[in-house]
Amino acid sequence: TNIGSILASVNPYKPIPGLYSVDAIELYRQHRLGELPPHIFATANECYCCLWKRHDSQCVLISGESGAGKTESTKLLLKFLSAMSQTSLGAPVCEKSTHVEEAILES
């Protein structure tokens, strides 16, 4: 659920097909925070939009207990931001994978 610009999420401890797919990236890329159901991509999109609107650094705080999914959430944020940066360069979202993205995600 969203609480303003805060996303409160629960680790389902199982894969949910399509939840973090390229189609989900494309969907949340086209909408503002609150227009669609709460999702980590909505939070990432808000951060990305504010970065370009305000020309100011952005920060995303990911918090939780051990095993809550902080590392996976970080990877998903980076996946979305990487896809957005590729889209802004004219590449389709489906071609979002680059050497830079792979290096960031592996780190």
Rosetta blueprint (number, residue, H / E / L):
1 T L
2 N E
3 I E
4 G L
5 S L
6 I E
7 L E
8 A L
9 S L
10 V L
11 N L
12 P L
13 Y L
14 K L
15 P L
16 I L
17 P L
18 G L
19 L L
20 Y L
21 S L
22 V H
23 D H
24 A H
25 I H
26 E H
27 L H
28 Y H
29 R H
30 Q L
31 H L
32 R L
33 L L
34 G L
35 E L
36 L L
37 P L
38 P L
39 H L
40 I H
41 F H
42 A H
43 T H
44 A H
45 N H
46 E H
47 C H
48 Y H
49 C H
50 C H
51 L H
52 W H
53 K H
54 R H
55 H L
56 D L
57 S L
58 Q L
59 C L
60 V L
61 L L
62 I L
63 S L
64 G L
65 E L
66 S L
67 G L
68 A L
69 G L
70 K H
71 T H
72 E H
73 S H
74 T H
75 K H
76 L H
77 L H
78 L H
79 K H
80 F H
81 L H
82 S H
83 A H
84 M H
85 S H
86 Q H
87 T H
88 S H
89 L L
90 G L
91 A L
92 P L
93 V H
94 C H
95 E H
96 K L
97 S L
98 T L
99 H H
100 V H
101 E H
102 E H
103 A H
104 I H
105 L H
106 E H
107 S L
